[in-house]
Structure formats: structure tokens, C-alpha cells
Amino acid sequence: MTQRPATPLPPPRKRRRLRERASLTRDQLAERMGVSRETVRAWETGRRTPHGREREAYAELLAGFAAETRPRRGRTSPRRKAAARTAPVPAAAADAGTAVRPEGQPSGSRPSARPAPAQAFDALYASCAPGLLRQAYLLTGRRELARESVERAFRLAWERWPEVARDRDPAGWVRAAAYDAALSPWHRFRRRYRHPEPPPGDAADRALLGALLALPPPYRRTLLLYDGVGLGLPETAAETEASTPAAANRLLHAREAMAARLPELADPAVLRERLAGPAVAERLRAAEPGAVRRGCERRARFWTRAAIAFTAALIGSTVLTLRTAPTHYEPPVPPGATVRGVPPRTAPGPLSEEELELRTKLRQEPAHGPERLAPRPG
């Protein structure tokens, strides 16, 4: 009897995103599925996976959510248009199997060639790196850390390029990696980042950057994603790994804190304009995409050679140990003991009276025999 293959399910993060787009809580989804709220939570976090009829019903329900929330052609919200500016469609489609139509070729004709992975990566880097560099600077307030975070995110993307190229939002993938690298708590232990950098020269930029850095990192990230990048509230919650009510609460508190420090930013439209545009007049130049790719490849070669050298050293030390180690057990030498009345050998002790007399007699009386030849002074 052949077993039917299991019904495919979307990733855990996408399951929660589809439920939130359908405006359903976990309790409502649990009631529709006939399970507990904790079970739905385990499904959405990836700790558990449904099986059997539950899996089929859950997959069918998520497919219905995806069909209901799929945007229609010709109707795009302004917020999604702002998010689409940072999403390079040619870079995403290059390695994922979607052909790119050359300039001047009619849409009905079949494309002749597809860009190579390096070209697709360069296109993604050229469209996303400048904006990500400004966003990372607003998150950290450090120019070098922003540049390092963006380059690290793109190096990671080049290392996992097949996964990134097939992702539905490659720009979002790189953005999440850059934000995680920029807001890593381990930077506080680095000596080069213990002292603050010089603030921007413009007074408005200094005020904006100071107000942003006064916010906690989760609030800062939520505000920048929603008002700066233009993501929706469910997408912002999914990228910050929080629920939609928690993301909305963070956004409200962040806006209130920004309005308290800068009253001219009390209007969300003005705040969105300041964050979405060139936020600060700082000269932040990203490295060339070819340099990032070559640096990633050199790093991969270095760690590969280091792993090979470590493995060879480990094998060599193991072989040397096997060759020089004893092949049988050698018991330790036991301490001395009396055997058949013979006392053990001991160190010389004080002489008795008889031995002292004998020593004196031997020193005074020369032994019989030929005299010793000794040179005499002439």
C-alpha cells in the first residue's frame, strides 16, 4: 500500500502573515479548525506540524486566505508602491527562472537570454544598497557601522543566492539581514564602537537622528519600516517578529516620542516624508557590487582553507598520538618492601661508634701494597 504524500504547507512565518491579512485572531482560527489556541500558535511558530486531515484542512484554509488577500491587477496602494521602489524585479527574477525582457523587445516575443547570477546580484545591490545605507545610518547613528551592516547583509545574500533569488521579496530579505546586523547588541563590546561618532552637520538632521536614537531599537525599527520604507502593518509585524497589535503599539509610542521631541513631526505625513526621502545629508557611499562579491568569495575560500588545515592538523595529531602511544599497560613501580628477611635499601644514616673507629683506623694506617706514584716538586 502506497502512502499519499503530505499536503504542502507554507513556511511558519507566512502562515501567521496570511492569518493576519485575513483579520483573524488565533482564537478565531482555532475555533474554525477545531483545535486549541496553543496548537495554532505551535503551527505558526514551527514547533509543531499538523498531520492527516488537520493538515489538509489547514492547507486549504491558508490557500483560501492567500487567494482572498491577493491584490488585483491595476490596483496598488500608495504604501505598496513605496515598498515596491526598493524591490528589484529583474534581480529577483534573474536566478529564479523568470526571463527578463531586454529593452526594445516586444512583450509578446520570447526573451533570448537570462542574466547571470552575478548580474542579477549587481542589479539588486544597485537598487537597494543606497536606501539601505541611509536606513542603517538612521538605525545606528554610525556611518561605518551602517556601511558594514549593509555589506554584511549583501555578502550573506551572495552566499545564499539561490535562496534569495527565489524569494518573493529579495529586497526584504536583504533589508531584514541588514537591520539585524545593524541592531546587533554585540557591537557594544567592540572597541571601535564604544565612543559616539560626530553628529551630522545640519541642525535638522541632528535633531531627527537624536530623536530616533532615543527610541528603543524595536520601536526604532518598527517606525522606520512603516513610515520610512512604507510597509503595511502585517508586513512590519512579520519582519520585526512581533504580533500585529504589538507592532501597532510600538508604532504609536514611537510616533508620540518623536512628536514630543520634535513637534513639527507630529503629522505622520511629515514624518513619513522625512524618513522616506534622503533622511540625512550625509555622504554615505556603498562599495561596488563586484568588490562585495569578491570579498565574499575570498572570505569563503579563507574559511574553507582554514577548515581543511584544521582537519589536516587534527588528523596528523591523531596519527602521531597513535604512533607514539604505548601499546600495552605498564604498571607503576611499587615502593620497597622486606623480602625474606632482606631489608629494603635505604639511604645512609649516622655511623655507629664501631664504624667511626674503623673509619679512623683506615685513615691513619695506609693499606698494604705498592705505594702510589705522586709527582714531587723538584
C-alpha positions in Angstrom: 0.0 0.0 0.0 1.5 3.3 -1.1 1.3 6.3 1.2 -0.1 9.5 -0.1 2.4 12.4 0.1 1.7 15.1 2.7 -0.1 18.3 1.6 2.5 21.1 1.3 2.2 24.0 3.7 3.7 27.5 3.6 6.5 28.4 6.0 5.5 29.2 9.6 6.1 32.9 9.2 3.9 33.0 6.1 1.1 31.1 7.9 0.9 33.8 10.6 1.0 36.5 7.9 -1.8 35.0 6.0 -4.0 34.7 9.1 -3.3 38.4 10.0 -4.1 39.5 6.5 -7.5 37.7 6.8 -8.1 39.7 10.0 -8.4 36.6 12.1 -7.0 36.1 15.6 -5.6 32.8 16.8 -8.7 32.1 18.9 -10.9 32.5 15.8 -8.7 30.3 13.7 -8.5 27.7 16.4 -12.3 27.7 16.6 -12.6 27.2 12.8 -10.1 24.4 12.9 -11.5 22.8 16.0 -8.2 22.9 17.9 -6.8 24.9 20.8 -5.2 28.3 20.6 -1.8 26.9 21.7 -1.9 24.4 18.8 -2.4 27.2 16.3 0.5 29.1 17.9 2.7 26.0 17.6 1.8 25.7 13.9 2.7 29.3 13.3 6.0 29.2 15.2 7.1 25.9 13.6 7.3 23.9 16.8 4.6 21.5 15.5 3.2 20.5 12.2 -0.3 19.3 11.5 -0.8 15.8 10.1 -3.6 13.9 8.3 -6.9 15.6 7.9 -5.9 18.6 10.0 -3.0 19.3 7.6 -5.3 19.1 4.6 -7.9 21.4 6.2 -5.2 23.9 7.4 -3.5 24.0 3.9 -6.9 24.5 2.2 -7.7 27.3 4.7 -4.4 29.1 4.1 -4.8 28.8 0.4 -8.2 30.5 0.7 -6.6 33.3 2.7 -3.9 33.7 0.1 -6.5 33.9 -2.7 -8.6 36.4 -0.9 -5.7 38.7 0.0 -4.0 38.6 -3.4 -4.0 42.2 -4.9 -5.9 42.8 -8.1 -4.1 43.9 -11.2 -4.1 47.7 -11.8 -4.8 48.5 -8.1 -1.8 49.1 -5.9 -1.9 51.1 -2.7 0.5 54.1 -2.3 2.2 52.3 0.6 2.9 49.2 -1.5 4.1 51.4 -4.3 6.7 52.9 -1.9 7.7 49.4 -0.9 8.0 48.3 -4.5 10.5 51.0 -5.2 13.1 49.1 -3.3 12.2 45.7 -4.7 14.3 44.9 -7.8 12.1 42.8 -10.0 14.8 41.9 -12.5 17.2 40.8 -9.8 14.6 38.6 -8.1 13.5 37.0 -11.4 17.0 36.5 -12.8 18.0 33.4 -11.0 14.5 32.2 -10.1 13.8 31.2 -13.6 11.9 34.3 -14.8 13.3 35.7 -18.0 14.0 39.5 -18.3 12.8 41.2 -21.4 15.5 43.3 -23.0 14.9 46.9 -23.7 13.1 47.4 -27.0 11.8 43.9 -27.3 8.0 43.5 -27.5 6.3 41.9 -24.6 4.8 39.1 -26.7 8.1 37.8 -28.0 10.1 35.2 -26.2 13.2 36.5 -24.4 16.5 35.4 -25.7 18.7 35.2 -22.6 18.6 35.5 -18.9 21.1 37.5 -16.8 23.7 35.6 -14.9 23.6 35.4 -11.1 26.3 38.0 -10.8 24.4 40.4 -13.0 21.2 39.8 -11.0 23.1 40.4 -7.7 24.6 43.6 -9.1 21.1 44.8 -10.1 19.7 44.0 -6.6 22.7 45.7 -5.0 22.4 48.9 -7.1 18.7 49.3 -6.4 18.8 48.5 -2.7 22.2 49.4 -1.3 21.9 53.3 -1.2 18.5 53.2 0.5 19.6 50.5 3.0 22.7 52.5 3.8 20.6 55.5 4.8 18.2 53.4 6.8 21.1 51.6 8.6 22.5 55.0 9.5 19.2 56.2 10.9 19.1 52.9 13.0 22.6 53.2 14.4 23.8 56.8 14.0 27.2 55.4 12.9 28.4 55.7 9.3 31.0 52.9 9.4 28.6 50.5 11.2 25.9 51.3 8.6 28.3 50.5 5.8 29.5 47.3 7.5 25.9 46.1 8.1 24.8 46.6 4.5 27.9 44.9 3.1 27.5 42.0 5.5 23.8 41.6 4.5 24.8 41.5 0.8 27.6 39.1 1.5 25.2 36.8 3.2 22.8 37.2 0.3 25.5 36.2 -2.2 26.4 33.2 -0.1 22.8 32.1 -0.2 22.0 33.5 -3.6 19.8 30.6 -4.8 17.6 31.0 -1.8 17.5 34.8 -2.1 16.8 34.8 -5.9 13.8 32.5 -5.4 12.4 34.5 -2.6 9.3 36.6 -3.3 10.9 39.7 -1.8 14.7 39.7 -2.2 14.9 43.3 -1.1 13.0 42.5 2.1 15.4 39.5 2.7 18.4 41.7 2.4 16.8 44.5 4.4 16.0 42.1 7.3 19.6 40.9 7.3 21.0 44.4 7.3 18.7 45.5 10.2 19.7 42.5 12.2 23.3 43.2 11.7 23.0 46.9 12.5 21.0 46.4 15.7 23.1 43.5 17.0 23.8 44.0 20.7 27.3 42.7 20.4 28.5 45.9 18.8 28.7 47.5 22.3 31.6 45.2 23.2 33.7 46.3 20.2 36.3 48.9 21.0 35.8 51.0 17.8 32.1 51.5 18.6 32.3 52.4 22.2 32.6 56.2 21.5 30.0 58.2 19.6 30.7 59.5 16.1 30.4 63.2 15.2 26.8 64.2 14.6 25.5 65.4 11.2 26.3 69.0 10.2 22.7 70.1 9.6 20.7 71.0 12.7 17.5 69.4 11.4 19.4 66.2 10.7 20.9 66.2 14.2 17.5 66.6 15.8 16.0 63.8 13.7 18.8 61.4 14.3 18.9 62.2 18.1 15.1 61.6 18.4 15.4 58.3 16.5 18.4 57.1 18.6 16.4 57.9 21.8 13.9 55.3 20.9 14.4 51.6 21.9 15.7 49.5 19.0 12.4 47.6 18.4 10.4 50.9 18.3 13.0 52.5 16.0 12.9 49.6 13.6 9.1 49.5 13.5 8.9 53.2 12.8 11.4 53.1 10.1 9.8 50.1 8.4 6.3 51.5 8.5 6.9 55.2 7.9 10.3 55.1 6.2 10.1 52.0 3.9 6.3 52.1 3.5 5.4 48.5 4.6 2.0 47.6 5.8 1.3 46.8 9.5 1.2 43.0 9.0 4.4 43.0 6.9 6.1 45.2 9.6 4.9 42.9 12.3 6.2 39.8 10.4 9.6 41.4 9.7 10.1 42.5 13.4 8.9 39.1 14.6 6.0 40.6 16.6 2.2 40.3 16.5 0.2 42.9 14.7 -1.2 44.5 17.9 2.3 44.7 19.3 3.7 46.4 16.2 0.8 48.9 16.2 1.5 49.7 19.8 5.2 50.2 19.1 4.4 52.5 16.2 2.0 54.6 18.3 4.5 55.0 21.1 7.4 55.8 18.7 5.3 58.5 17.0 4.4 60.0 20.3 8.0 60.1 21.4 9.1 61.7 18.1 6.3 64.3 18.4 7.3 65.1 22.0 10.9 65.8 20.9 10.2 67.3 17.5 6.7 68.9 17.4 7.0 69.6 13.6 7.0 65.8 13.1 3.6 65.3 14.9 2.0 64.9 11.5 2.6 61.3 10.2 2.8 62.6 6.6 5.6 65.0 7.5 7.4 62.2 9.5 7.0 59.8 6.6 8.4 62.4 4.2 11.5 62.9 6.4 12.1 59.2 6.8 11.3 58.1 3.2 13.5 60.7 1.5 17.2 61.2 1.8 16.9 61.3 5.6 20.2 63.0 6.3 22.6 65.0 4.2 25.4 62.6 4.8 27.8 61.3 2.2 27.3 57.5 2.6 28.8 55.7 -0.3 28.3 52.0 -0.7 31.1 49.8 -2.1 30.9 48.4 -5.6 28.9 45.2 -6.0 31.8 43.5 -7.6 34.0 44.2 -4.6 31.3 42.8 -2.3 31.1 39.6 -4.3 34.9 39.2 -4.5 35.2 39.9 -0.7 32.5 37.2 -0.1 34.3 34.7 -2.3 37.7 35.5 -0.6 36.1 35.0 2.8 34.5 31.7 1.7 37.9 30.5 0.3 39.7 31.5 3.5 37.3 29.7 5.8 37.4 26.6 3.5 41.2 26.5 3.6 41.1 27.1 7.4 38.7 24.2 7.8 40.9 22.0 5.6 44.0 23.0 7.6 42.4 22.4 10.9 41.1 19.0 9.8 44.6 18.0 8.5 46.2 19.2 11.8 43.7 17.1 13.7 44.3 14.0 11.6 48.1 14.5 11.9 47.9 14.9 15.7 45.7 11.8 15.9 48.2 9.7 13.8 51.1 10.9 15.9 49.4 10.0 19.1 48.6 6.6 17.8 52.2 6.0 16.7 53.8 7.2 20.0 51.3 6.0 22.5 52.2 2.8 24.4 50.7 -0.5 23.1 50.4 -2.2 26.5 49.9 -1.4 30.1 53.0 -0.8 32.2 52.2 -0.9 36.0 53.9 1.6 38.2 56.9 0.5 40.3 55.7 -0.4 43.8 57.5 1.0 46.9 60.3 -1.0 48.5 59.4 -3.8 51.0 61.2 -6.5 53.0 61.6 -9.8 51.1 62.6 -12.9 53.0 64.3 -11.0 55.8 66.3 -8.8 53.5 65.7 -5.2 54.4 65.0 -2.7 51.7 67.7 -0.4 50.6 67.7 2.8 52.5 69.7 6.0 52.5 72.9 6.0 54.6 72.2 7.1 58.2 74.6 8.2 61.1 77.6 5.9 61.8 77.8 3.9 64.9 80.8 4.0 67.3 82.4 0.9 65.8 82.1 2.3 62.3 83.6 5.6 63.5 86.6 3.7 65.0 87.1 1.7 61.8 87.0 4.8 59.6 89.6 6.5 61.8 91.9 3.4 61.7 91.6 3.2 57.9 92.6 6.8 57.5 95.6 6.5 59.8 97.1 3.3 58.6 97.9 3.0 54.9 96.8 -0.1 53.1 99.4 -2.8 52.2 100.6 -2.7 48.6 102.7 -0.6 46.2 103.0 3.0 47.0 101.1 5.4 44.9 103.1 7.3 42.4 102.7 11.0 43.0 104.7 13.8 41.4 107.0 15.7 43.7 108.0 19.2 43.2 111.6 19.4 42.0 
